[in-house]
Amino acid sequence: MVAPEILARLKAHEVTVHRTAQLSGYGRFERKVVLYNSVSARDCSFGAYSYVAPWAHLLFVDVDRYCSIGDHVTIGGSVHPLDAVSTSPAFYDRRLFGPQAWAPPAFDRRGKRVRIGPDVWLGAHALVRDGVTIGPGAVIGAGSVVTKDVEPFAIAVGNPAKVIRSRFPERLCDALLILAWWNYDWPSCEAAGEIDWGRLDEAVPRMESLIASGAVNVIDAAVVDAGSAAAETGRSTARPET
């Protein structure tokens, strides 16, 4: 459960976190982020206009702006030693089963950070391994297992996930990467209501025009840090590393 004082701090920053979510370590949020019920996040950061659906589990993850993370998605994780006698933490972790009668060897169970680029959609029950980077605009199919980096605007599905196609022709992918539209606050831009978002050949030039004219604001990069509050209250109960 998230402590009321943390929820209040986040709400003041226009961040909505369900009271049953679990936050541990640090948590850094830009404005307009939504974490639904029973989400678990440890040492994560979230960009503006991103949401995480119920029962998702994130460990050591940086989520960029405008991301859609489906329910029961797992991103990142801890690791176990593959070249030791046993992979069990009974041989290297004093916390889980109590102290051993001998000094365990040093082993860092933290996996490498995962980086989720802007405008990424992760379908329900997808799994993303530690150390993976998913590029801007990529889509990961429901139930897919992502074991390596995914290029921008690629659609990847399966176990292990493989790219089946790109969302757009190469020229549009290049234009969108140059435009970097995710750095701008489109939902608050009145003129953006005139854009037909489904017609990219028309939308991209219109977006370029609005950016050039200053009609759309750059997203406020101010961040609220919920981690220090979580540490102070001692009431964060994120799921143990597995």
NORZI-V841329 format. One record per backbone hydrogen bond with DSSP energy under -1.0 kcal/mol. NH is the residue of the N-H (numbers start at 0). CO is the residue of the C=O. If there is no record, write none. Layout:
NH,CO + NH,CO
This chain:
1,18 + 6,2 + 7,3 + 8,4 + 9,5 + 10,6 + 11,7 + 12,9 + 13,10 + 14,9 + 15,32 + 17,34 + 20,17 + 21,38 + 23,40 + 27,43 + 28,223 + 29,45 + 31,13 + 33,49 + 34,15 + 35,51 + 38,35 + 39,55 + 40,21 + 41,57 + 42,23 + 43,25 + 44,60 + 45,27 + 46,62 + 48,31 + 50,66 + 51,33 + 52,68 + 54,36 + 55,52 + 56,72 + 57,39 + 58,74 + 59,41 + 61,113 + 62,44 + 63,115 + 65,47 + 67,119 + 68,50 + 69,121 + 71,53 + 72,69 + 73,125 + 74,56 + 75,127 + 78,108 + 90,87 + 91,88 + 92,88 + 113,59 + 114,131 + 115,61 + 116,133 + 118,64 + 120,137 + 121,67 + 122,139 + 124,70 + 125,122 + 126,143 + 127,73 + 128,145 + 130,111 + 131,128 + 133,114 + 134,149 + 136,117 + 137,134 + 138,153 + 139,120 + 140,155 + 142,123 + 143,140 + 144,157 + 145,126 + 149,132 + 152,135 + 153,150 + 154,164 + 155,138 + 156,161 + 160,144 + 161,156 + 163,154 + 164,154 + 166,152 + 172,168 + 173,169 + 174,170 + 175,171 + 176,172 + 177,173 + 178,174 + 179,175 + 182,179 + 183,180 + 184,216 + 185,183 + 188,185 + 192,189 + 193,190 + 194,191 + 196,194 + 198,195 + 201,198 + 202,198 + 203,199 + 205,201 + 206,202 + 207,203 + 208,204 + 209,205 + 210,206 + 211,207 + 212,208 + 214,209 + 218,182 + 223,28 + 225,26 + 229,225 + 230,226 + 231,227 + 232,228 + 233,229
